[in-house]
Amino acid sequence: MTPYFRQPIDSLTLSVVVAARNGRATVEPCLRALEEQRKDGIVEIIVVDHSTDGTASIVRERFPEVEIVERADSALVPELWAEGVLRARQSIVALTTTQMAVSPGWARTLIRLHQTHPWGGVGGPIFQARGLRLADQAVYWLRFGQWGGANCQGVVHDLPGDNVSYQRARILDFDETIRRDGFWENEIHAVLRQSGARFYAESEASARFLGHTSIRELASQRLVHGRRFGARRVASASFVRRSLFVLAWPLTPAVFLARLFARARRAGGTLSFVRSLPWLLYLLAWWSSGELLGYLLGEFADDSVSPSQGAVHKSGH
């Protein structure tokens, strides 16, 4: 990687990239929480939208200062993030989705932490909003439970893509990868760690998961993500090693479920976890099926549109 140079402290400002997939039910509280922090350093908010429920119309009508990039092609969240990251112009780039509402002081905390140290990334915990459906509680434990509290404070091994920020200079090296493959934060974070970068989490930069997940849509995403994971895990493996992964595959859901339960118990969420177990098993089945397909067949063909092909609109124009 090229040498990393810290930005001058007084020049740090935020671009926030918000991925939207049928976010009509949650886009307003998500953007309201961000708009209220314009005075704290948020200069631009970029919503990258792939929806059929009128999400973009709500943004245009109610948030005239938000930039909207609409994608007509079928795009996963990492591809939506990629579109926004490549368009972002401020010194710090933060990622989230319309299912998140950031806490008061979130922007100010991110900027302060980026001022103190050249972190690979800065973010915070993700908590459940009140009154989530059981299906959404399952989604929370599956995707965000490991970032639910005390274990997401201080120097951490990793951060969730739905609540993370980077100094833009940190991720310039990934431009071509992002343009080609999307912004897959787990893969980018792995490279950053190899280069010696560290990640920091602060409770004052937390977000709330608002739910309203389309389980059918998420299941299909889990299949694609699982297949990508499996394919890349065995990409350079020998035939024998690949065969061992396939033979061990039936244990994958049980191991994964045990890990999720341990996290929920540490976070005091045992009851929520148990009640949402049927939904968890359903989503795990889709992921593990994708993982097996990745071991056997490789990744899906990439027919996504380049980030430069999205249609851009400024709300109110």
MONOR-V237642 format. One record per run of one state. SS is the DSSP state (H for helix, E for strand, L for the rest). FROM is the first residue (numbers start at 1). LEN is the number of residues. Records with the same first field share a line. If there is no record, write none. Layout:
SS->FROM-LEN + FROM-LEN
//
This chain:
L->1-8 + 12-2 + 21-6 + 36-2 + 41-1 + 50-5 + 63-4 + 71-6 + 88-4 + 98-2 + 103-3 + 117-4 + 124-2 + 129-5 + 144-1 + 148-6 + 157-4 + 182-3 + 195-4 + 202-1 + 206-1 + 210-5 + 234-5 + 267-3 + 276-1 + 298-9 + 310-1 + 315-3
H->9-3 + 27-9 + 38-3 + 55-8 + 77-11 + 106-11 + 134-10 + 145-3 + 161-3 + 168-14 + 185-10 + 203-3 + 215-19 + 239-28 + 270-6 + 277-21 + 307-3
E->14-7 + 42-8 + 67-4 + 92-6 + 100-3 + 121-3 + 126-3 + 154-3 + 164-4 + 199-3 + 207-3 + 311-4
//
